[in-house]
């Protein structure tokens, strides 16, 4: 079991196409044509962007597709840094060309951008972020192409609490729930034969879920808890739990997963971050829609990098900016656009709502089950 738990700590993918063939739904037929899908998708996109800006007090801003590798701004997604970005030289005619990286997520850039856009406490930014994550296994809900609403908001030291985090999560879920109702009003068939999208989230600490299912690895724990609560916010992701493992490995230099907190019943816990997970009745699988958290301070940054053995990161410009109080305290997250459309529009495959590269074996597996990806 320990080996299962260790293997389960980084990345949510299935890992091989034999297992994936068993997971794909056998009796699927899309409720929307490709054209209707695009009409619903862009209606939902506008609704969600407007809703996030209204509820969280955000302003839409431009976001980079590429960053300078030397800046330390790119996101390495997991604590071990095994998922590396696409990198290339650019700047024809320069004596020393810039080493550019395609972003994997805009997590660090957003926090620095709060300063650039002069966001006061309580104000923030939202982006229509595109990225490439080349090291994902390509299945029906993981793609090398990533689109997210990456958002970040300036906060005060007093806001660095679970109550504040949970309040922001509820606002996000309100927008996503209402977006689902909106597109179902456009296309009523989206409600036929499916359980409704839950209006409320269940909030659980990763430690509580471990207590509920102590012998299960993380992915199986998430699947089990979603049978009871089909929309959950799991917080406290990254710190070691009672079984000696974190719920999932998290990078050490953006979300704060070491700060001590207290559960509702008075027990010590850790972490000011978390994920919204939902049960998708089409795929009969769990889906992570968003990951978010209160960001590290200079103290918790150093503690987390010490835990992960990455103190050498402190020399990078982004980390120096945190250490020298040059960028504000913040909270932020990334909401997966295609994953959200897949959930709201009752789709079985990311390729039905986004255009990217897929292996022929995956296209063939899908086509045999009436799942056709956009080309």
C-alpha positions as CSV (number, residue, x, y, z in Angstrom):
1,X,0.0,0.0,0.0
2,X,2.9,2.4,0.8
3,X,4.2,1.9,-2.8
4,X,0.7,2.7,-4.1
5,X,0.6,5.9,-2.1
6,X,4.1,7.0,-3.2
7,X,3.3,6.5,-6.8
8,X,0.0,8.4,-6.4
9,X,1.5,11.7,-5.1
10,X,2.3,13.5,-8.4
11,X,-0.1,13.8,-11.3
12,X,-3.6,12.7,-11.8
13,X,-3.4,10.9,-15.2
14,X,-4.3,7.3,-15.9
15,X,-0.9,6.3,-17.5
16,X,-1.6,3.8,-20.2
17,X,-4.2,3.2,-23.0
18,X,-5.2,-0.3,-21.9
19,X,-6.5,1.1,-18.6
20,X,-8.0,4.2,-20.4
21,X,-10.0,1.9,-22.7
22,X,-11.7,0.5,-19.6
23,X,-12.5,4.0,-18.3
24,X,-14.0,5.6,-21.4
25,X,-17.9,5.5,-21.4
26,X,-19.3,2.8,-23.8
27,X,-22.7,4.4,-24.5
28,X,-21.9,8.0,-25.1
29,X,-23.5,10.5,-27.5
30,X,-22.9,14.2,-27.2
31,X,-25.9,16.3,-26.5
32,X,-24.5,19.1,-28.6
33,X,-23.3,19.2,-32.1
34,X,-19.8,20.7,-32.6
35,X,-21.3,24.0,-33.6
36,X,-23.7,24.1,-30.7
37,X,-20.7,23.1,-28.5
38,X,-18.8,26.2,-29.6
39,X,-21.9,28.5,-29.1
40,X,-22.4,27.1,-25.5
41,X,-18.6,27.2,-24.8
42,X,-18.1,30.9,-25.7
43,X,-21.3,31.8,-23.9
44,X,-20.0,30.1,-20.8
45,X,-16.6,31.7,-21.3
46,X,-18.0,35.2,-21.3
47,X,-20.3,34.4,-18.4
48,X,-17.5,33.0,-16.2
49,X,-15.0,35.8,-17.0
50,X,-17.6,38.5,-16.2
51,X,-18.6,36.6,-13.1
52,X,-15.1,36.1,-11.7
53,X,-14.3,39.7,-12.3
54,X,-17.5,40.8,-10.5
55,X,-17.4,38.4,-7.6
56,X,-13.7,38.5,-6.8
57,X,-13.1,42.2,-7.9
58,X,-10.7,41.3,-10.7
59,X,-9.7,43.0,-14.0
60,X,-8.9,41.1,-17.1
61,X,-5.3,41.6,-18.2
62,X,-2.9,40.2,-20.8
63,X,-0.7,37.3,-19.8
64,X,2.6,35.9,-21.3
65,X,2.8,32.8,-23.3
66,X,6.6,32.7,-23.0
67,X,8.9,33.9,-20.2
68,X,12.7,34.3,-19.7
69,X,14.1,31.1,-18.2
70,X,16.5,33.1,-16.0
71,X,13.6,34.9,-14.3
72,X,12.5,31.8,-12.3
73,X,8.9,32.8,-13.1
74,X,7.8,29.6,-14.8
75,X,5.8,27.0,-12.9
76,X,7.3,23.6,-12.4
77,X,3.9,22.2,-11.4
78,X,5.1,19.6,-9.0
79,X,7.6,19.6,-6.1
80,X,10.1,17.3,-7.8
81,X,10.4,19.4,-11.0
82,X,10.0,16.4,-13.2
83,X,7.6,18.2,-15.6
84,X,9.9,20.6,-17.5
85,X,8.8,23.4,-19.8
86,X,9.4,23.7,-23.5
87,X,12.5,25.9,-23.9
88,X,14.1,27.6,-26.9
89,X,16.5,30.4,-27.8
90,X,15.1,33.6,-29.3
91,X,16.3,37.1,-30.3
92,X,17.9,37.0,-33.8
93,X,21.0,39.2,-33.9
94,X,21.6,39.3,-30.2
95,X,25.1,38.5,-29.0
96,X,23.5,36.4,-26.3
97,X,20.1,35.1,-27.2
98,X,17.3,35.0,-24.6
99,X,16.4,31.5,-23.4
100,X,12.7,31.5,-23.5
101,X,10.3,29.0,-21.9
102,X,6.7,28.4,-22.8
103,X,4.7,28.9,-19.6
104,X,3.3,25.8,-17.8
105,X,1.2,28.0,-15.6
106,X,1.3,31.7,-14.8
107,X,1.2,31.3,-11.0
108,X,4.4,33.3,-10.2
109,X,4.0,35.8,-13.0
110,X,0.6,36.8,-11.7
111,X,1.8,37.7,-8.3
112,X,4.5,40.0,-9.8
113,X,1.9,41.4,-12.1
114,X,-0.2,42.7,-9.2
115,X,2.5,45.2,-8.6
116,X,2.7,46.2,-12.3
117,X,-1.0,46.8,-12.5
118,X,-1.1,48.6,-9.1
119,X,-3.7,46.3,-7.5
120,X,-4.5,47.4,-4.0
121,X,-5.7,44.9,-1.3
122,X,-9.0,43.4,-2.3
123,X,-8.2,44.0,-6.0
124,X,-6.8,41.5,-8.5
125,X,-6.3,40.4,-12.1
126,X,-7.8,37.6,-14.2
127,X,-6.2,36.2,-17.3
128,X,-7.1,34.0,-20.3
129,X,-4.0,31.9,-20.0
130,X,-2.7,29.4,-22.6
131,X,0.2,27.0,-21.8
132,X,2.0,23.9,-22.8
133,X,2.6,21.0,-20.5
134,X,4.5,18.5,-22.6
135,X,5.0,15.9,-19.9
136,X,1.4,14.9,-19.3
137,X,0.1,11.5,-20.4
138,X,-2.5,12.3,-23.0
139,X,-5.9,10.9,-22.0
140,X,-9.5,12.1,-22.1
141,X,-9.0,14.8,-19.4
142,X,-5.3,15.7,-19.8
143,X,-3.8,17.5,-22.7
144,X,-0.4,19.0,-23.7
145,X,-2.4,22.2,-24.4
146,X,-3.7,24.0,-21.3
147,X,-6.2,26.9,-21.0
148,X,-7.0,28.5,-17.7
149,X,-8.5,31.5,-16.0
150,X,-5.4,32.3,-14.0
151,X,-6.3,34.9,-11.4
152,X,-4.5,36.6,-8.5
153,X,-5.6,39.1,-5.9
154,X,-3.8,41.3,-3.5
155,X,-4.5,40.7,0.2
156,X,-3.4,41.8,3.6
157,X,-1.7,39.8,6.3
158,X,-5.0,39.6,8.1
159,X,-6.6,37.9,5.1
160,X,-4.2,34.9,5.3
161,X,-6.8,32.6,6.9
162,X,-8.9,29.6,6.0
163,X,-12.1,31.7,6.4
164,X,-10.9,34.1,3.8
165,X,-9.8,31.3,1.5
166,X,-13.1,29.5,1.8
167,X,-15.0,32.7,1.1
168,X,-13.1,33.1,-2.2
169,X,-13.8,29.5,-3.1
170,X,-17.5,29.9,-2.5
171,X,-17.6,32.9,-4.8
172,X,-15.8,30.9,-7.6
173,X,-18.2,28.0,-7.2
174,X,-21.2,30.4,-7.4
175,X,-19.9,31.6,-10.8
176,X,-19.3,28.1,-12.1
177,X,-22.7,26.8,-10.9
178,X,-24.5,29.8,-12.4
179,X,-22.7,29.3,-15.7
180,X,-24.0,25.7,-15.8
181,X,-27.5,26.9,-15.3
182,X,-27.0,29.6,-18.0
183,X,-25.8,27.2,-20.7
184,X,-28.5,24.7,-19.7
185,X,-31.0,27.5,-20.3
186,X,-29.6,27.8,-23.8
187,X,-29.6,24.0,-24.4
188,X,-32.1,22.3,-22.0
189,X,-31.0,18.8,-23.2
190,X,-27.9,19.3,-21.0
191,X,-30.1,18.5,-18.0
192,X,-31.8,15.5,-19.4
193,X,-30.9,12.3,-17.6
194,X,-28.0,13.7,-15.5
195,X,-27.8,14.7,-11.9
196,X,-27.7,18.5,-11.5
197,X,-24.5,20.4,-10.7
198,X,-24.5,20.8,-6.9
199,X,-25.2,24.3,-5.8
200,X,-23.0,24.0,-2.7
201,X,-19.5,22.7,-2.2
202,X,-18.4,20.4,0.6
203,X,-15.3,21.6,2.4
204,X,-12.9,18.9,3.7
205,X,-9.3,19.0,4.8
206,X,-7.0,16.4,3.2
207,X,-6.4,15.0,6.7
208,X,-10.2,14.4,7.2
209,X,-10.4,12.5,3.9
210,X,-7.4,10.4,5.0
211,X,-9.3,9.6,8.2
212,X,-12.4,8.6,6.2
213,X,-10.4,6.3,3.8
214,X,-7.0,5.5,5.6
215,X,-6.0,2.6,3.4
216,X,-6.7,4.2,0.0
217,X,-4.1,6.1,-2.1
218,X,-4.9,9.7,-2.9
219,X,-6.8,9.3,-6.2
220,X,-8.9,6.5,-4.8
221,X,-9.7,8.7,-1.7
222,X,-10.8,11.5,-3.9
223,X,-13.0,9.1,-5.9
224,X,-14.5,7.7,-2.8
225,X,-15.3,11.0,-1.2
226,X,-16.9,12.3,-4.4
227,X,-19.4,9.4,-4.2
228,X,-20.7,11.1,-1.0
229,X,-20.2,14.7,-2.0
230,X,-20.1,15.3,-5.8
231,X,-18.5,18.7,-5.5
232,X,-15.7,19.1,-2.9
233,X,-13.0,21.6,-1.9
234,X,-10.1,19.7,-0.5
235,X,-7.7,22.0,1.4
236,X,-4.4,21.5,3.0
237,X,-2.6,19.9,0.0
238,X,1.2,19.6,0.2
239,X,1.9,19.1,3.9
240,X,2.7,15.7,5.2
241,X,-0.4,14.0,6.6
242,X,-0.8,11.5,9.5
243,X,0.2,8.5,7.2
244,X,3.5,10.1,6.4
245,X,2.6,11.3,2.9
246,X,1.2,14.6,1.6
247,X,-2.2,14.3,-0.1
248,X,-0.3,15.4,-3.3
249,X,3.0,17.0,-3.9
250,X,2.9,20.7,-4.5
251,X,5.6,23.1,-5.6
252,X,7.2,24.9,-2.7
253,X,7.2,28.4,-4.0
254,X,3.6,29.5,-4.6
255,X,0.9,28.0,-2.4
256,X,1.3,28.1,1.3
257,X,1.0,24.5,2.6
258,X,2.9,24.8,5.9
259,X,1.0,27.5,7.8
260,X,-0.7,25.9,10.8
261,X,-4.5,26.1,10.9
262,X,-7.2,24.6,13.2
263,X,-10.0,22.4,12.1
264,X,-13.7,23.1,13.1
265,X,-13.4,20.6,15.9
266,X,-10.1,22.2,17.2
267,X,-7.5,19.9,15.8
268,X,-4.2,21.2,14.4
269,X,-4.0,21.2,10.6
270,X,-1.7,22.7,7.9
271,X,-2.2,24.6,4.7
272,X,-3.9,27.6,3.2
273,X,-4.6,26.1,-0.3
274,X,-6.8,23.5,-2.0
275,X,-8.6,22.1,-5.0
276,X,-12.2,22.0,-6.3
277,X,-13.0,18.5,-7.4
278,X,-16.2,17.3,-9.0
279,X,-17.7,14.0,-10.0
280,X,-18.4,13.9,-13.8
281,X,-21.4,11.7,-14.5
282,X,-20.4,11.3,-18.1
283,X,-16.9,9.9,-17.5
284,X,-17.7,8.5,-14.1
285,X,-14.5,10.0,-12.9
286,X,-13.3,12.7,-10.6
287,X,-12.1,15.9,-12.2
288,X,-10.1,18.7,-10.7
289,X,-11.5,22.1,-11.9
290,X,-9.3,24.5,-10.0
291,X,-6.3,24.6,-7.8
292,X,-5.8,27.7,-5.6
293,X,-4.4,29.1,-2.4
294,X,-3.0,31.8,-0.3
295,X,0.6,32.4,-1.5
296,X,3.8,32.0,0.5
297,X,5.3,34.8,2.6
298,X,9.0,35.1,2.8
299,X,9.0,33.0,5.9
300,X,6.9,30.2,4.6
301,X,8.7,30.3,1.2
302,X,12.0,29.6,3.0
303,X,10.4,26.8,5.2
304,X,8.9,25.0,2.2
305,X,12.0,25.2,0.1
306,X,14.0,23.8,3.0
307,X,11.5,20.9,3.3
308,X,11.8,20.2,-0.4
309,X,15.6,20.7,-0.6
310,X,15.3,23.6,-3.1
311,X,16.9,26.5,-1.1
312,X,19.0,27.3,-4.2
313,X,15.8,28.7,-5.7
314,X,16.1,31.7,-3.4
315,X,18.7,33.3,-5.6
316,X,16.2,33.6,-8.5
317,X,14.6,37.1,-9.2
318,X,11.0,36.0,-8.3
319,X,12.1,34.5,-5.0
320,X,14.3,37.5,-4.2
321,X,11.2,39.7,-4.8
322,X,9.3,37.8,-2.1
323,X,12.2,37.8,0.3
324,X,12.7,41.6,-0.1
325,X,8.9,42.4,0.2
326,X,8.9,43.8,-3.4
327,X,5.6,42.0,-4.4
328,X,2.4,42.0,-2.4
329,X,0.8,39.2,-0.4
330,X,-1.8,37.5,-2.5
331,X,-4.2,34.7,-3.1
332,X,-4.8,33.1,-6.5
333,X,-5.5,30.1,-8.6
334,X,-6.0,28.6,-12.0
335,X,-9.4,27.4,-13.2
336,X,-9.1,24.9,-16.1
337,X,-11.2,26.2,-18.9
338,X,-11.5,23.1,-21.1
339,X,-12.0,20.9,-18.0
340,X,-14.8,23.2,-16.9
341,X,-16.5,23.2,-20.3
342,X,-16.2,19.5,-20.3
343,X,-18.1,19.4,-17.0
344,X,-20.7,22.0,-17.8
345,X,-21.4,20.8,-21.4
346,X,-21.6,17.1,-20.4
347,X,-18.6,16.0,-22.5
348,X,-16.6,12.8,-22.4
349,X,-13.3,14.2,-23.7
350,X,-11.3,17.4,-23.6
351,X,-10.9,17.2,-27.3
352,X,-14.5,17.9,-27.8
353,X,-14.1,21.4,-26.4
354,X,-10.4,22.3,-27.4
355,X,-8.2,21.7,-30.4
356,X,-4.8,20.2,-29.8
357,X,-2.7,17.1,-30.6
358,X,-3.9,13.7,-29.7
359,X,-2.3,10.3,-30.4
360,X,-4.1,8.1,-33.0
361,X,-4.6,5.4,-30.4
362,X,-6.7,7.8,-28.3
363,X,-8.7,9.0,-31.3
364,X,-9.4,5.4,-32.3
365,X,-10.5,4.5,-28.7
366,X,-12.8,7.5,-28.7
367,X,-14.3,7.0,-32.1
368,X,-15.3,3.4,-31.2
369,X,-17.4,5.0,-28.4
370,X,-18.9,7.9,-30.4
371,X,-16.3,10.3,-28.9
372,X,-15.0,12.5,-31.7
373,X,-12.3,15.2,-31.0
374,X,-12.0,18.5,-32.8
375,X,-9.3,18.6,-35.5
